[in-house]
Amino acid sequence: MAKSTESFSSLSVEETLRELRTDRANGLSSSEASQRLKLYGYNEIPEKIESLGHRLLRRFWGPIPGMIEIAALLSALVAKWDDFTIILALLMTNVGIDFWQESKALNALTVLKEKLAKTALVLRDGGFQTIDAKSLVPGDIVKVRIGDLIPADIKLIAGDYILADQSALTGESLPASKKEGDIAYANSVVKQGEMLGVVTNTALNTFFGKTVALVAQAQQEEKSHFQKAVINIGNYLIILTVFLVALILFTAMFRHENMLEILRFALVLTVAAIPVAMPAILSVTMAVGAMNLAKKHAVVSRLVAIEELAGVDILCSDKTGTLTQNRMTVADPSPAKGHDLNELLLCAALASREENEDPIERPIFDLLKASGGTELAQYRQISFTPFDPVNKRTEAVVEAGGERSVVTKGAPQVVFSLCDERLEHLETARRVEEFAESGFRTLGVARKRPEEQFFTFLGLIPLFDPPREDSRSTIDEAKRLGIDIKMVTGDNIAIARHIAEELGIGAEISSAQELSGASTRELVLLGEVVAKAVFGKLSPDVKEEEALRFGKSVAQALEREFGALALPKGYVHSHESEIITLIEGADGFAQVFPEDKYLIVDKLQKGGHIVGMTGDGVNDAPALKKADAGIAVSGATDAARAAADLILLTPGLSVIVEAIKGARITFERMKSYSIYRIAETIRVILFMTASILIFNFYPVTAIMIIILAFLNDIPILATALDNTKADDRPIRWNMTEVMTIATVLGVLGVIASFGIFYLAKLYLKLPPDVVQSFVFLKLAIAGHLTIFVTRTERRFWQPPYPASLLFWAAVSTKMAATLFAVYGWFIAPIGWGYALLVWGYALVWFFINDLAKIEVYRLLRKGRVIA
């Protein structure tokens, strides 16, 4: 079994070479490399591609598709080809919408695979050669240079240094300095330097490969709450329909009725009871929601994500490029005594090279130009020594007016050590600590003139990645919508805490180490208390404020040390429930890797939360795929976009808030239609069954059932465009509530239907065929009145009011049903007088149903008034 890349980080270079059985001077032989290739396989990401046929066929499998297919088959058996055609069209519409929407989404694994390096410069048989990167094996010696994509996980074994941009992998906002003995990850980009490295792992065993494996795992586990809800609804209606139809058949057998006719009626009733239009209407509703979001520059790649987005109660947000601008900025420079801001910035710029476009140097040039500094053009750079991880500073020899001087910038402690101002050291160190506490990366700047033996310290330049302008307001708005924001970043705790506090997220930022159950927080707090007490004892006259500052500095040092320390196994072991509680209570996590982000999302989901995740890098892809609603922000990598459900096309997070509002509106439309459809199914089939069993009377004919199904389902597509409210809290499927409301309305519909049946048959003593027409018209009118009851949790006359399209679609179909009954098209005529009587009766029950709905909601929600 291959060792993990992390395990090589603790080995020396010589131990690593021995472990991998390779030669530093000659590399592997071709024959040895071939043998290892057979053992380890190619350095590429394996991908199982789903065939087009399988993608299409799996959409015909499941409770609801199965019910529709049975309905189509039953229609064909009784030679009802019109019904068969309509049902088949609805099925194909649903399949088509779903298939089309999925085809728009990129395959995350395919995109990640394309990110692998294509070639590598490798030492084999004593000489360097360029080969396909997929042929690399552990033990190969490779050379990496500026601009290269590192082809595998490597341990650096020779050379001065490299700067590796691994932000897409780890989320760090700046390139990481790497020297001999360090690990460099596959797919990070070399920004500066050149070194030799030995390959420690390839393919899925690399850090990048583990990220891909997490994406694949998330893809396999992917199942939305919407899909579960539809399955629950489907199962409920299947069981109810099968039971009641079986009851009708058994009753008919005992009564010795015409079984062929009863069977035909039972089949038609089954077709009518099955919500054949339900998947299509729900898909169309979500598709309309997706189009509305597209107008707001948010592209939906997975339709069901709209429903998930409506229920998101925790939003985990990446920091770099998501909450922040991913652009280093100078904060508040601190010139040393006797020096001014212009001199500080000028010398910092002279110790840089503008053409390098270094992310740390770029803001210095920008600020110098903005402040009106013109002296830069007067200087000529004679020589320049770039930053390296050993010296930790840059240095340049510059000339102006015939006078040469040396300027340097870099780590403040290193720069200050070159100076002679020892008395000011304490004050400078304190400023550096203050900047570090605020999450700033600080540069020290110094200058040495020809006549000077030591450098003169010019001051400090703090740098930070500033928040996006709209991040604070977006976060406030998200909180107003009931969403808990958690920042998840690869940066250190100090930077993460500063940004989180500035954006109003909170200061409870934990280290990723705590996610494994190994927390050092207690040790850090203990160290702070002890340091403060000892400092106070050793310096009795010191002020309390000074002791507090000293204790805090010790705590920060301990935090850094523990961050790099692997605690002994079993030192601390937390139960899963404790880790979930830790994550729920934290405002964010720092120093996280892709597996940490994935774990955070996974644990929150196990805690019953619907989780949204925003991100822009490869390191975010596993968590984006795992999240209920993965959101790739503007400028995200292809890998992040492929793994996400929602892709933002414009910068900033404000569109997320709009997307959440839009998703909640779409969810309300789906919920109202689902309650309506379940209630109608219960109303029709329960009334039919009770009439046959109790009165031995078939209240409607087969043709009436078909007309009712057509009138009730086709125009109801307008619910996809209905007006509804955006909840101020996360909403999700509450199947107990949905089923209870639907069942109550369905049972009330049965009672109302028996009332019209009694009125027509026993009171007015009308002929059986006219009674059937009475019942038909009542069912048709009450059908669409029900949607006006279910479309809102408030009273039907309160806003939001129905959309014009829905209102007139419902009115027109009710008028059509009225004309069928009045003039006797396919059924017995009842005339306008009786038609108006049925209308009045249905409207009375409409008020009763609306009142019942309010009371049931009140009971289910324990008295909470529906706003």
Secondary structure by P-SEA (a helix, b strand, c coil): ccccccccccccaaaaaaaacccccccccaaaaaaaaaaccccbbbbbbbcaaaaaaaaaccaaaaaaaaaaaaaaaacaaaaaaaaaaaaaaaaaaaaaaaaacccaaaaaaaacccccccccccbbbbcccccccccbbbbbccccccccbbbbccccbbbbcccccccccbbbbbccccccccccccccccbbbbbcccccccaaaaaaaaaaaaaaacccaaaaaaaaaaaaaaaaaaaaaaaaaaaaaaaccaaaaaaaaaaaaaaaacccaaaaaaaaaaaaaaaaaaaacbbbcccaaaaaaaaccbbbbbcccccccccccccbbbbcccccaaaaaaaaaaacccccccccaaaaaaaaaaacccccccccccccccccccccbbbbbbbccccccccccccaaaaaaacccccaaaaaaaaaaaaaaaccbbbbbbcccccccbbbbcbbbbbbbccccaaaaaaaaaaaabbbbbbbccccaaaaaaaaaaaccccccccccccccccaaaaaaaaaaaaaaaaaaacccccaaaaaaaaaaaaaaaaaaaaacccccccccccaaaaaaaaaaccccccccaaaaaaaaaaaaaaccbbbbbbccccaaaaaaaccbbbbcccccaaaaaaccbbbccccaaaaaaaaaaaaaaaaaaaaaaaaaaaaaaaaaaaaaaaaaacccccccaaaaaaaaaacccccccccbbbbbbcccccccaaaaaaaaaaaaaaaaaaaaaaaaaaccccccccaaaaaaaaaaaaaaaaaaaaaaacccccccccccccaaaaaaaaaaaaaaaaaaaaccccccccaaaaaaaaaaaaaaaaaaaaaaaaaaaaaacccccc
